[in-house]
Amino acid sequence: MIQFVFWFSLFFWLQSEQVDSKLQTFEAYEQKIPGTNLGFSMTPIPAGSFQMGSDQSSLEDEKPAHLVELGAFWMGTHEITWDIFELFIDKNYELAISEEPLGERIDGLSRPSLPYLDMTFGMGKEGKPAVGMTQYGAIQFCHWLYLKTGVFYRLPTEAEWEYAAKAGTNSPYFFGEDIELMSEYAWTKENSNESTQEVGQKKPNPWGLYDIYGNVLEWTADQYDPNFYKNSPEKNPLNPANNLYPRVVRGGSFKHSANEISSTRRFTSDPKWKQIDPQIPKSQWWFPEAPFLGIRLIRPLNPPSEEEIKAYYGQAPIDDY
């Protein structure tokens, strides 16, 4: 029932034209984490229309190219890094560095069990993207942020991600058609030394987003359907994720070759990412074989109601056997 309320609320909210007159100026900003000296930056993405997908692609699930209209939102300038994500997964760590009490709501928040594996996979943490979290874990991280900051953050829809990645272009890559330029913008199999890299070292796309290609795959909110584009609504499309697999992830990673990555390429979650997990049911929080999977956040310009926010964060995890 919670799943139904969540997706109904999110779909209704995406279609809504309501505007909050109290919103701040629509410009880039730094989100501080209260009680710490940590934060992350958000980049404004203007409302607009674009052609989603590609009729020139060799992959059928990118067809047909179709017109999509989206409202304005902010998007994380970078992928979420370990210094921020570790505050969420480890309450003792959060307590240790906080300059003030956590508060009752945050103290009672559901958090991941600490992983039994090194979830950095030996690649290190400093300045690097957090990896290996499930979609449920990513959403609950957003919940923690909401309780800390009072600001509603969520995962991007697949359409929002592609719109932000293309940044007004309609070529295979936001930098044009020359794949030889990929190394200037992305960490891929060819230049990553098989590891995540510190965010923000490569050139950004035209809208100021770093590592939108490569480094780590990024969660979206959508269920993967290879035929969704044939019937996708034009305005703020969303394919509700009612099943655990497969769900859409985007952008490619340090494990992908440059020729596997583009603005339109659709990747999917895979149960093999939990193959070595000995728990029954398997972890709601971690993929112990996904060192290439991370998150980038969205903040809609027009925020949903408190009821819709509760529905989004209150969705129940699906047991994974």
N, C-alpha and C positions, 0 to 999 in steps of 0.2 A: 504493500500500500504506500509506504514511504517513497519507494522508487517511482511509483506512478505520480504522486503529488510533486515530487522533485522535478521530473521531466515535464509535466504539464505546466508547472510554474515557470520553469526556465524557458519553455517554448513561448508561453504567453508574454513573458517579460521581454524576450528578444523581439517579439512583434510589436511591443508597446511603443507609443509615440510620446509618452509622458516625459516631461522635462522638469528637472529639479532646479528651481530658480536660485537655490543657495550654493550651487556648484562653484568651485574655484575657477579661475581663469584656465582655459584649456591650453596648457603649456607644459613643458618638461618639468619634472620635479624629483626631489630626492625623498624617498620614504624612510624616515628614521624608525628604528625599533626602540620604543620607549624603554628607558632604564638601561640602555646600552649605548655604545658609540658606533653601532653598526647600522647599516641601511643599504638600500638599493635604489637604482634610478629607474624612472618610468618615462617613456617617450610618447608624445601624442600622435595618434594615427587618425587622420581626418575621415569624416564620413565620405562615402562615395560609392561608385559602381565600378565593376571590373569584370573581365572575362575569366571565369574560373575554369580550370582544366586546360587541355590542349588537344586540338584535333590533329596536330602534327606529331604527337607522341606515338611511340610504338606500343605503348601500354593501353589496353582497352579501358581500364578503370579510370583513366584520365579524360575520357570522352563521354559525351560531347562537351566541347567548350560551351559555356552558358553564362548568361548575364546574372550577376549577383549584386545586390545593393545592401550595404552595411551602414550601421550607425557608427558614430565616433567612439573611440576608446583609447585608453593608454595601454601600452605594451611594455613589458620589461625590456630595458635597453640591453640587458644581458640575461643569460640563463642564471637561475638561482644557484648561488654558490654554497659550499659546505659551511662557511662561517655563519650563515643565516639558518640554513636547514638544520644544523646540529642543535641550535637552541630549541627547536621544536621536538626533535627526537629524544633529547636527553634533558629531563627536567633538572637534574642535579647540576648539569653544566649551565643551564639557564640561570639557576639560582646563584651559582658561583660568580657569574659575571654581571648579574643585574645589580643596579644601584638602588633598587627599591623592591618591596615585596611584589610577588607575582600577581596577587589578587585571587579571590575565591574562584572566579570563572575560569581563569587560566590554570590555576592549580588543579582543578577538577577535570581538565580537558583529557580526552582519550588520546594517548600517544602510542607510537609504535613500541613494541617490545624491542629492546636493544638487540641488534642483529648478532647472530652467533658467528658470522663471518666478518672479515674486514670489507665493509661495503665500499671502500675506496679501491679495492682490488689492487692495492699496492701502488696506486697511481698518485697518491698524495691528495691533500685537501686545500692547501693555501691558494686562494684565488681561483680554484677549479670548480666546475659545476658539480653539484650534488647529483648522485646517480643511484639507480636501482630501485627507486620507490614505485609502488603500484599507483594506478590512477586514484584509487581510494586514498592512499597515503598522500598523494599530491593535493587532493581536495581538502583533506584534514589539515594539511599544512596551511592552506588558504584560510581555513577556519581559525587556526591558531593566530594567524596574522590579523584576522578580523577582530578577535578578542583583544589583541595587543594594541591595535591601531585605531579601531573603529571604522576602518575602510574596507569595503567589499572588494576582495580579489577572487579571481576564479581562473580556470583553464580556458584557453581560447577555443572557439569552435574551429573546425577544419577550415571553414571559409575565412574566418578572421585571420587565421595563421597565413593562409596563402595570399590574401590581400596585403597583409603587412610585409610579407617576404617579397612580393612583386614590386611594391613601392611605386606603383604607377607605370610599370613596364609591362610589356606583353611578349617578351622574348623568353627563351628557356631559362635564362639566368637574369637576375636583376642588373648584372653588369653587361648584358648583351648575349652574344651567341658563341663567343670564343671560350671554350672550356679550358684552354691553357691559362686563363686568368684566374681560375678557381683557387689556386694556391695563395693568391693575394687576399682572399676573403674567407677562407675556410680551412679548418684542420680536417684532413681526410686521411685515408689509408696511406696515401703517397707521402705525406709530410708530417704525420703526427707521432711517429715513433711508437705506434700502437698504444697511445695513452691519451687521456683527456689533457687539455692544456688550459692554462690560465685564461680566463675570459677577457675579451676586449683587446687582444693583441693584433688581430687582423683588421682589415678595413671594414667599416660598416656598410650596410646597404643605403640607398638614397634617403631613407627615412630615419637613419641613425641607429639601426639595430645591428648589434654585433653578433657574430657566430650564428646567424639565422640558418646558415648552411653549416653542416659539419659540427665538430666537437661532440655534442650529444644529440640524439633524437629528442624531440619535445612532445609531451603529451598534448592531445586535444581532447575535447569533450565528446567527440562523435564515435558512434559505432561504425565499423567499416562495412560498407556495402559496395561491391564493385559496380553495381548498377544505379547507385543513388543519384548520380548526375542526370540520369534520364528523366527523373521526376522531381528533382530538387526544387523547392520553392525559391522564388527570385529574391525575396527579402529576408535577410538574416537567417539563412538555412541552418538547420541543425538536424542531425540524424541521431535520435536518442539512443544512448547506450544501455539497452536492457539486458544484454547478455555479456558475460565476462570477456569473451573473446569472439572475434578480434576487434580491437579498437584502434583508432587511427593515431599514429604518431608521425611526426613530420621532420623534415630538415636534413636527415642523414646524420652520420656520426663519424668519429675518428676511425671507425672500422670499415666505413664504406669508401669505395673508390669514387673519385670525382665524377666519373661517368654514370654513377648511380644516383646522383643528386641533381635536383632541379627545383624550381619554385612549385611545380605541379606534382612532383613525385609523392605518391601515397605509400607509406609504410604501415605495418600493422603489428600489434602486440601478439605474443606467441606463448602458449602454455609451456613451451620448452624452456622459457626463461626461469621456470620454477622446478625444473626437472630434478635437481639435487636436493630440493627442500624436503626434509624427512617428516615434517609435521603433517598431521591429518586432522582437519583440513589444512591445506597449505596456507602460508602466511597471507594475511590481508594487507600487509604493509610493504613487503620486500620481494623483489625478483633477484634471487641469489646468483643468477647468470645473466644479468643485464647491466654490465658496467658502462653501457653506451646510451643510457636512457635517463633524461632529466626533465626539467620543467622551466617554462617561461610564463610569466603571469600576465593576466589581462585585468584592467579595471574599466568597466563601462562608463562612458560619460554620463549616461542617465542610469543611476543605480536602481536596482529592484526594491520592492517593498521589504519590510522586516520579515513578513511571512514568507516571501519568496526566498530570502536569504536563508532562513531557517530550513526551508525545504531543500535547498542546495547543499548546505553543510550537513543536514540530518539524514541524507540517504544512507541506507544500510548496505554494508558490503555483501557481496555474493560469495558464498562458500566455494572454494576452489579445491576440487579433489583430483 
